[in-house]
Amino acid sequence: MPVTRTWAAQHAASDAGVAGSGGRWNGQFYALLQHLAENHPGTVEGGETDPAGGGDQDDTTVGRTDPCPGRDGADDCLAGVAPMTGQVPLKVTASHLERLACLYVRQSTLRQVFENSESTKRQYGLKTKALSLGWSEEQVCVIDCDLGQSGASGDREGFKQLVADVGLGQVGIVMGLEVSRLARNSSDWQRLLEICALTRTLILDEDGIYDPATFNDRLLLGLKGTISEAELHVIRARLQGGLIAKARRGELKFRLPIGFVHDTRDRIVLDPDQRVQASIQLFFDTFQRLGGAGAIVREFHAKALTFPRRIFSGPHKGEVMFTKLTLSRATQILRNPRYSGAYVYGIREQVFRGLDQRPAVRYRSQDQWQVLIKDAHAGYISWAQYEVNCQRLADNCQRNGATVPREGPALLQGIVVCGCCGGTMSVRYHSRRGKSRSADYCCKGPHANFARVHCQSIPGDAIEELIGELLLAKMQPAVLEVALAVQQELQDRLGEADRIRYQHVEQARYEMDAARQRYLAIDPHNRLVAGELEAHWNDTIGAYRSAQATYEQQRAADQLLLSDQQQQSIRELCNDFPAVWNNPATPDRERKRMVRLLIEDVTLVKDDDIKIQIRFKGGAVETHHLPLPQSAWVERKHSPEVIQAIDDLLDEHTDSEVASILNQRGMCSGTGLAFDARRVAVTRRHYRIPSRRTRLRKKGFLTIAEICEKFKVKRWTVYEWRKKGKLVAHRIDDVGRYLYDTSTNITVSTQEV
Ligand SMILES: [Zn+2]
C-alpha cells in the first residue's frame, strides 16, 4: 500500500508538471505509457485509494473471492484477465460488493444480434466473472435493452439507465466486454468515467478491472475510449472507401427504380413488362406537355390512370402493383437521373432541420455528386431531357421565384414580386363588373404566419392590359428587324474575330512544321542535340493542338447565333404573335408561357399610384405608372350631368318621362345601365332631389281633397272640370294622380259653382 501511494503521488506531481509546461509533455507521456505497459498489473496491487473501505478490504475480498476460479467454460471468455485474477481482490472492496454489478450488453445492429451470436454470448458470459469476484446472483443486473443500437447513437436508453444508476451510487462495478461496447464517443465515455470515479465504481472489461478513481486506471481507460472512437472512424472510412471505389466503377448495386430490372447477367435493362414501360413513357410525355409535377398527377387522376410500383417486402416481394400516382413520387421520378440511363452515387445527403434537428434528405447540386456515369444503361429519356426537366422543376419551385403557370387567367401569376417586402405576390380571383374572374395580386407579407394584415393588394386588370399592350408592341415586326440587324452586326464582327483566331492556329502550325524540319535535318547520332530538338518539336505539337481546340471551341460557340432560316422563322412567328395572343381559343396557360418567354418578373408597389417595374429577359427594365383604381362606390356614382338633367327634367316631367328622355339623350347610370321610372326614383331619393309632387306643392298646387273642400263639391265634379279644362292640373306620377293649380282659374270656378 505505501508503494502505491508513492507511485500515485509521483504521478500526481508529474501531472502537475505536465499541465505547467508543454515542452516536457511528450517525453513524459511516452515514459508514462511505458510505465503503464510494464506496471499495469502492478497497479492492481495497490489500486485501492479508498480511504473509507481501506481498513477491511483485504479480509473481506479475499474471503469472498475465489483467487483461482474453477476453469469452467465461461471463464475462457476472460482469458485475458488470467494474469491478474490473483490480484483482483485488492481492487474489489466490501463497499463495492454491497452494491450492484451491472453488465452492459450491446450489439450495433439487429443483424449482428442474430448473426454474430458468439459476441453476444461472450458478453453475457461476463456475468460469471462477477459471480467469481464475489457478487451474488441477485446483485448482477444485466442491461441489454440497447441490443441493436449503435454505440455512436445518442439515444441508448440502456446506457442512460446505467449512467443514472452509477450516478446514484447503486453500482459497484460496470462490466462490458470491451470499451467500445460501452461508448463509441469520447464525451459519453469520459462522462461515465467521471461519474464512476466520483461514486467509486469499478469498470471491468475483458482485459481486467479498473478503478477510475486512480490516475493510472483513469488514464488507461481514457486511452481505450479514444482508441475505440478512432477505431469506429477507421472502420467507417474503410467501408465507405470500398463503397465509393465500387461505385466509381459503376458496379455497386442499388435497388433499381420502377421501370428497370437486372437481367440474368446483372446488367440493368428496361422492365420487360410493357404496361410498366408505357406508364413511365406516358409520365415523361405528360411532363413535357404540361410542365409540372402536380399537373402530371392531376392528369393521371383525371384519366383514372394508375402508376406502377414494386413491392420490396412481405409475401408479394418483387411484384409490381399499380397504385395512384402521388406528387412526391412524381417529383422523385423526375429528379432521378437513372431514367436517363445514368449511373449515379451520392446525389442526396442527410441534413438536420429545425430546432429539433429533424433529419431530412436533400438533393445535392450536380457538381457535388460523388459518381456520375452518363449512358451507363438504357433509359427512358435522354440526359439533355433530364437536365431540361430538372431546370423546369426548379423554375416551378416557389422558393426560386416564378411558379408553374396554371389555368387561371391572371397573366402574371407566379412572377409578381412585392415591391414593399420582396415576397412573391399571390393571385386572388373574384368577379368584378360582369367579368367572372378578375384577378387581384396580393402579398401576405412577412407577417402571414402571425395573422397580421396583408402587405398590399393590387387589382390586376389594368396591369394585365398594360402588359398585353407592351408585349404586342415588343413583338412588332419593326422592332424585331432592329434586333435582327443588331444580331447581323454581331455576326459580322464574329467573322473578323474568327479570322484573327485562325491566324493563331496558322502560326502554331508553322512553328510545329519548322521544329519538325529542324529535327529531321539533324544527324540522329548527335543524340544530345537530337533529344533537345525532339522535345521542342513535341512542345510545338502540343501548342498547335491546344490552339486548334480553342479555335474549334470558339467557332462552335459562334455557331449558336441565328442562321438565316432561323431568322426567317422568327419573323413569321412575330407576324403570327398578335393573332395568337388575341385569339380567345388560346389557353391562359399558353398566354402565360408567352409572357414568361419575354418577362423575367414584375415588381409592384402601391403608393400614390401603382408603380410597375418590368424586368425583361436579358436584363432590360421598364418602369410604368398607373393611377390607383377608384373604389367601387366612386365608380358606381352617376355622372354630375345625369344628376343635373334629372333635377331639371323633374320640373316638367314624371319619373317615367324623365327616364325615357335620359335614354333618348344616351345617358346611363353609373354602372352603365339604361334608366327606367324605378331607377330615376331611386336616384332621386339617393341624391336627395325633390320629387315632382314636392316641387308642385311648394308652388301652392292643391290636392283633389283640398279642391273638394275649398269649393264644397264632389270629386267627380273636379274630374269634370279638369277634363273640360276649367281647372289647370299637372300629372305628378305615372299612375294618374294630379295636383291642381287654382291661382288662375279660381274665379271662373267659383262662378261655375
Ligand atoms: Zn409585401
Boltz pocket constraint, residues with backbone or C-beta under 6 A from the ligand:
constraints:
  - pocket:
      binder: B
      contacts: [[A, 418], [A, 419], [A, 420], [A, 421], [A, 422], [A, 423], [A, 443], [A, 444], [A, 445], [A, 446], [A, 455], [A, 456]]
      max_distance: 6.0
